[in-house]
Amino acid sequence: MKQIAILALSAFVFCSCSTFKQSNRTVENPPYWPEILRQGASYFGYTDEYHQSVIDIIDSTYRMLRDHTVTTTELEHGICRMNSAIENAIHNDTTLLFAHMMRATARNFGGTIFPYNQNRLGNNECAFSLMVTSPYLWSTRNNKTGDLMTLSLCENSWSSLARNAFVVLCKNEDSDTGYYGNYAAIFLSDGIDTTIASVVIHLLDEDGNSLDGTLGYGGVDVSVTDDNVVRLFFTLSDFLRALSRSETMTITYQTASGEVSMTALHGQTFKKQMKDCPRLMAILE
């Protein structure tokens, strides 16, 4: 089986194994984010030198932000270094989950760090990139026979390792890969609640209007595993066209404790990154 198909199938493997227990933390005194990364890296086996070095860069930058003697110029250097490490991991790491951890880190920075450090950060372009671009970067892969694009969503950074959604777009010309070589799918995983019900997916234009109503998946493949994972499959061409016309994706579902909502501002990045996947782009053309 070719590399693209193996990477695509890893989405299934991840969703079957994503049982990391993590509370939905939005508390006044939240835990130290790099420590959550280290716990997640240990749990999922990202203990090698490369993955640990990326977390070290993030940890170092968060410690600089805690130290109010650090100057704006020093902070700019640290944040730009962290942003570069995060974006490189999303672009180049072949593991779906570590890229997701990096998107969650960007979300954490934008939601819990930036609002309380605006005066110290000044006009820091890297900080803005972390907030508006990095969380929504797609991971793209291509080889001689196939293209793969993946994006992950979360409700918030604190619950991101246990509650998340993965969008996977795969086009493979190798006939040996069978059905798994050509599909669009969303994998929902929730290790916090015991129920995933009433899933609704909306793709919205720049004005917030829903395109063609709710994106349907009925009768294709909807399944809940023992690990509380829902797999939704779509027609690849229809899903690509909907993505290309939209700016925002919202996924909501009901749990035993209430509604969960995940949002991605995917439009800006999807349109730019499609060029890295010519087979997927050809479907739109």
ZILIN-V715361 format. One record per backbone hydrogen bond with DSSP energy under -0.5 kcal/mol. NH is the residue of the N-H (numbers start at 1). CO is the residue of the C=O. If there is no record, write none. Layout:
BEGIN
NH,CO  NH,CO
END
This chain:
BEGIN
6,2  7,3  8,4  9,5  10,6  11,7  11,8  12,8  12,9  13,9  14,10  15,11  16,12  17,13  17,14  18,14  19,17  22,20  25,23  26,24  30,27  30,28  33,31  35,32  36,32  36,33  37,33  38,34  39,35  40,36  41,37  42,38  43,39  44,40  45,41  46,41  47,45  52,48  53,49  54,50  55,51  56,52  57,53  58,54  59,55  60,56  61,57  62,58  63,59  64,60  65,61  66,62  67,63  68,66  70,67  75,71  76,72  77,73  78,74  79,75  80,76  81,77  82,78  83,79  84,80  85,81  86,82  87,83  88,84  89,85  90,86  91,87  92,88  93,89  96,94  99,95  100,96  101,97  102,98  103,99  104,100  105,101  106,102  107,103  108,104  109,105  110,106  111,107  112,108  113,108  113,109  114,109  116,113  117,114  121,117  122,118  124,122  125,123  128,124  129,125  130,126  131,127  132,128  133,129  134,129  136,133  137,134  139,150  140,138  141,148  143,146  147,171  148,141  149,169  150,139  151,167  153,165  155,163  159,156  160,157  162,159  163,159  164,189  165,153  166,187  167,151  168,166  168,185  169,149  170,183  171,147  172,181  173,145  175,173  177,174  178,175  180,177  181,178  182,179  183,170  184,234  185,168  186,232  187,166  188,186  188,230  189,164  190,228  191,162  197,254  200,252  202,250  204,202  204,248  205,209  208,205  211,203  212,210  215,201  220,217  221,217  223,231  225,229  228,225  230,188  231,223  232,186  232,230  233,221  234,184  239,235  240,236  241,237  242,238  243,239  244,240  245,241  246,242  246,243  247,204  248,204  249,264  250,202  251,262  252,200  253,260  254,197  255,258  258,255  260,253  262,251  263,154  264,249  266,264  267,247  270,266  271,267  272,268  273,269  274,270  275,272  276,273  277,274  281,277  282,278  283,279  283,280  284,280  284,281  285,281
END
